[in-house]
Amino acid sequence: MKSISELLETTLAKAPCWAEARYHRRNSQSLSVQKGLVKQAKSNLTSGVGIRVFIDGAWGFSSTSDLNLQALEKALKQAIECAKSLSQLKKSNLKNLPETKLARGEFKIPGYETLKKMPLEQKLHAVLKAEELTRNNSALIHSATCVYNEIFEDKIVVTTDGANASSQLARNEFKIGAIASKDGEMAESHESVGRTGSWECLFSRTTLNEMSDSAAKLAVDLLSAPKIPGGNTVLILSPAMVGLLSHEAIGHTVEADFVLSGSVAQGKLGTLVASPLITLSDSGIVAGVEHSGGELLVDDEGVLTTKTVIIKNGILSSYLHNRESAAIYGVEPTGNGRAWLYSDEPLIRMRNTYIEPGTQTLEEIISSTKEGYLVDCPLGGQADATGEFMFGAQKVTKIENGKLTKMFRGATISGQAFEVLSTVDAVSREFLLDLGSGYCGKGQPAKVDAGGPYIRCRATIGGVQE
Amino acid sequence: MSPLFKNEKEKLETAANKLLSYAINSGADTAEVCGGYGTKTKITLEKQDYHLASSDDGYSLGVRVLKGNRQGFASCNSTDATELKEIAIKANEIAGFSPDNPHYNIQRANNIPIEAPHNLVDPALTEISLQTQKEWTQLLVAEATKDKRFRLNEGGVEIGTGISLVINSLGTHQMEVDTAASWSLMGMGVQDKLITSFDYFSHLSRHASTTPERIILSTRKFIEEVLRNLNTGRSESYKGLVIFSPRAVLDILISSLSYHFNGRVVAETTGRWGLKNRDQQILNSQLSLKDNPWLRDRSGCSTFDREGTPTRPMDLIEKGVLKSFCLDHYAAHALKLTSTGHAAGGPSSLPAVSTHTLCLAPGEESQHSLYQRVSAAQKSFLVVQRYSGQSDPVTGDFSGVAKGAEWWVNGERRYYVQETLISGNIFQALGEDLFAISKETEVIDCDEESPTLVINNISVTGG
């Protein structure tokens, strides 16, 4: 019996054009507990092969969940028919994909086997315990929710121009939510962690008990916190907030497909777009950081992931590429072609996006700030073509004369990303990738991570007006 | 049953029945199978150009089992007997180690009412060739590229058919086929150094004959909306009246409000209202909100829910008075009520509670008169078109960026603003701070519907 890799190669041998066959098996489990009751315990298995062809500048794609030669050949035929149909309309001058160095062999990230061997029952007990701990942390906690998700991925990518890479990784995440209430007032908080690797990797930095305690305490503290006054002000952003800024507001604008459509980063390569203190990168592996949530060795086009320095000392130095956009720009692909399922085509997506650390300590930055806010605990956010961003933050603490004073209720911060990065005048040496439980949405989800140091900048806080 | 997709229906039913029997034979007391088949052809656009054409089809099946009060669930995307057996065993294994939860239950569903929209298939749409779909995509591109200031980031035209099936060991058997053509665009306006915010629209049609015209008209309207944002300026900070477009009403106010109609939230007492609040005034008396799953041309149209329970139109709020909550069997059991057909989800997910198509009732005042009244009350004000921000459903607080927002001064629209933040609270906004409701309504993205609202005491922070 042929191996899957051989089956893919046999199928592609009949392709009259450039073609790619990608096998993807995804097994995910999800557990959630609220108020002591299991709300969800489930297991999903999705597997199949996506076949993509490139004919006269047009892409054709088809997929099948049947792993036999007949089904794969049918998918190849459909993909060719689709591409031929579209090639008459395509305006692009790029008719073929240029040669590039492609991955061959096995690419495994440690942790897969040990996480798989750990019984799901044991993981459920941990979720139940964490929820109970959070709920019983204070009499003011009205309810708590704990969620654990894990994904096991097995992939094989074969292309007609030489890629033949099999990869294996496991990603997991743990989330705790708490709702506190008092006298009819309610406040909500969230703590989360996401990693690539084993169960132990997930709690290597913060224990479950610490996460639970932190979520409960924040919800209780927010109950009595006032709403923040709105305005343009000095902010110190935490690593998680810096991660959001790097990913949402900068990262998306430098995805080459987006640049070609006219994003704010178009035509700015080689120009000063941020403070010289800022160096911003996107990488499959981050030196010195193990088990980051967006860890990736090879992408879904069979390209080895590289570290891409997007902004170097304030100067825009690279966009993020897949094979097609790299060919258009005449550069090497950066390993950013990623697909969520076998039935999805690879798109340009980020991996781990971060600002490099600086030299000051957080303490030094706070003590040299006369007036401003320390912004932490992101609640998600969005950005658009202009680089204008909006991020929510659960925890905002006032800084007065170099000291942290009172805490405010969650707020929204906004600004134009490149303008905000131009105002950066302090970058901490403390560094953290802290968004590993996050998903990026771009038609299909992608597991990513982001972070950086603490940075001091100016932006707008959306609060109440009197 | 429509003869269309006969083979696919039979294959799906056969696999679902096998899975059900495997689940019972593996130790389940009761079991439910949710299955789906989907086929689609898609032509996508990217970077101002045609990008990719694709063609796919596939099956998915999920099984929920109950062993006493313990529940397990597993799913796969295959009809292969070996994989179906594996997921039946996995679901039972999960139920085996899960703690008791008295509210899990599986029920036999009633028949779908005769007045429900039974046929969601236009046979002509299922026979559209790739060539015709290409021509429809060309219509979309032609309209989107007429004005060179519009930059097309991505979009496309998709034609798809879905078959949904729910069966259970108590005799429930519901099947529905749904065909639609849908199209979408994402892009921005670019003029010299000025770039507008990202904008997005999607639309659907269940009739082949009207699709080309609808593609042209909906795209034209969208491009006009994007390009007018090229005239930008700054807003001022203030607290007072703000006009919310129908899209903004749905995105900011109604999406958070719907959390509080979720029966599971009510059962867990994490929402604002409980059963004791039914038939009580909870919001402004000008407000009436209905959930209507029977609107044929809306994307939320369905005749039964994730558990097979028939759906029906339902009043949630009538003149500010709370009428109903949305319930699946879990919430219904916890609240000692019956399901209202609001179990949401698909073959790879467990049932959760969600609304179908929310429709906020219109007021009696014309939009023109409403703008005049606001202009008379306030020298300058903001009109929020879209929103990018946070809404905390628990507290009702929202804070975010007003996208494509208009800045009005002395009764005239001056320009569109960027980097302007708004914040407020949904309960106050839809309670004492609701100033006016327009009589005109708009359907957003072929689904939910709302009039324009004027809300007082909204904080606006100018950029």
Interface residues (C-beta under 8 A of the other chain):
Chain A: Q34 K35 L37 V38 Q40 A41 K42 S43 N44 L45 T46 S47 G48 A58 W59 G60 F61 S62 S63 T64 S65 Q78 A79 E81 C82 A83 S85 L86 L89 K90 K91 S92 L120 E121 L124 L128 H142 S143 I179 M186 A187 E188 K227 G230 G231 N232 D257 F258 L260 S261 G262 S263 V264 S343 E345 L379 G380 Q382 D384 A385 T386 E388 M390 G392 R409 G410 A411 T412 S414 G415 Q416 G443 T460 I461 G462 G463 V464 Q465 E466
Chain B: T41 I43 E46 K47 Q48 D49 Y50 H51 L52 A53 S54 S55 D56 G58 Y59 G62 Q71 G72 F73 A74 S75 C76 N77 S78 E83 E86 I87 K90 A91 I94 F97 S98 P99 N101 H103 L130 Q131 K134 Q138 R151 L152 N153 E154 G187 M188 V190 I195 T196 S197 F198 S237 Y238 K239 E268 T269 T270 S348 S349 L350 S388 G389 Q390 D392 V394 T395 D397 S399 G400 V401 K403 Q418 E419 L421 I422 S423 S459 V460 T461 G463
